[in-house]
Amino acid sequence: MAEANVNTISGSTKLIEGSGRANILLPGGTKFVVDDALFSSKSKKNLLSFKDIRRNRYHIDTINESNIEYLCITKIVSRKKCILEKLPAFSSALYYTNISMVETHAIVN
């Protein structure tokens, strides 16, 4: 993949520097493989799509506990729904968590 320029208010910047497979580990131990992940060294945050969650055979639910909304990543085990991860919501309605890298393979020209 060639580097992609993105126009912003402050001018043009090279945002996407590469793509490939990403192995992601969430705090509760849930592992994801994203085959078409995009890489940007300038990015401080990552997005995980519903499509990526479903491709890894997990499901999504939302719950509200003590007026805090959570996005739950679930899996059916022995015909019972198990909550693997509870991701709290920001006031902007985006959910957040910490993601750890499982392994890294980088190729630099």
C-alpha positions in Angstrom: 0.0 0.0 0.0 1.3 3.4 -0.9 1.3 6.2 1.7 -2.0 8.1 1.6 -2.2 11.9 2.0 -5.2 13.3 4.0 -6.2 17.0 3.8 -6.8 18.6 7.2 -7.4 22.1 8.4 -3.7 22.5 9.0 -2.7 21.1 5.6 -1.9 17.8 3.9 -0.4 15.0 6.0 0.7 11.5 5.4 -1.8 9.6 7.6 -1.8 6.0 6.5 1.7 4.6 6.3 1.0 0.9 5.8 -1.5 -1.9 6.2 -1.5 -5.6 7.2 -2.5 -8.1 9.8 -2.8 -6.9 13.4 -3.1 -9.2 16.5 -4.9 -7.3 19.3 -5.3 -8.2 22.9 -7.9 -6.5 25.1 -7.6 -6.2 28.9 -9.9 -9.1 29.6 -7.7 -11.4 27.5 -10.0 -11.3 24.4 -7.8 -11.7 21.2 -8.7 -10.3 17.8 -7.0 -10.7 14.4 -7.6 -7.9 11.9 -6.4 -8.8 8.5 -6.7 -5.4 6.9 -5.6 -3.0 9.7 -4.2 0.4 8.7 -1.0 1.8 10.3 -0.3 5.4 11.2 2.5 6.3 13.6 0.7 9.7 14.2 -2.4 8.0 15.6 -2.8 8.0 19.3 -6.1 6.1 19.2 -7.4 3.0 17.3 -10.8 2.0 16.0 -12.1 -1.5 16.1 -15.1 -2.0 13.9 -18.2 -4.2 14.5 -17.1 -6.0 11.3 -13.8 -6.9 12.9 -15.5 -8.1 16.1 -18.0 -10.3 14.2 -15.2 -11.7 11.9 -13.5 -13.0 15.1 -16.8 -14.8 16.1 -17.7 -12.4 18.9 -21.0 -10.6 19.4 -21.9 -7.1 20.7 -24.4 -6.1 23.4 -24.9 -2.9 25.4 -25.8 -2.7 29.0 -26.4 0.1 31.5 -25.1 -0.4 35.1 -25.5 2.5 37.6 -26.1 5.0 34.8 -22.9 4.0 33.0 -23.4 2.6 29.5 -21.1 -0.3 28.5 -20.4 -2.0 25.2 -20.1 -5.8 25.9 -18.1 -8.1 23.7 -19.7 -11.5 24.2 -19.3 -15.1 23.0 -21.7 -18.0 23.2 -20.1 -20.9 25.2 -22.1 -24.1 25.7 -25.3 -22.2 24.6 -24.8 -19.5 27.2 -23.8 -15.9 26.5 -20.6 -14.9 28.3 -19.4 -11.3 28.7 -15.7 -11.2 27.8 -15.1 -7.4 27.8 -17.1 -4.4 29.2 -16.1 -1.2 27.5 -17.3 2.0 29.1 -18.6 4.9 27.0 -17.3 8.5 26.8 -19.9 11.3 27.0 -19.4 11.5 23.2 -21.0 8.0 22.9 -17.8 6.3 21.8 -16.6 3.3 23.8 -13.0 2.9 24.9 -10.5 0.4 26.2 -6.8 -0.2 26.3 -5.3 -2.4 23.5 -2.1 -4.2 23.8 0.0 -5.5 20.9 0.4 -9.2 20.8 3.3 -9.3 18.3 4.9 -6.9 15.9 6.4 -7.4 12.5 7.6 -4.2 10.8 9.1 -3.7 7.5 10.7 -0.3 6.8 12.0 0.9 3.4 
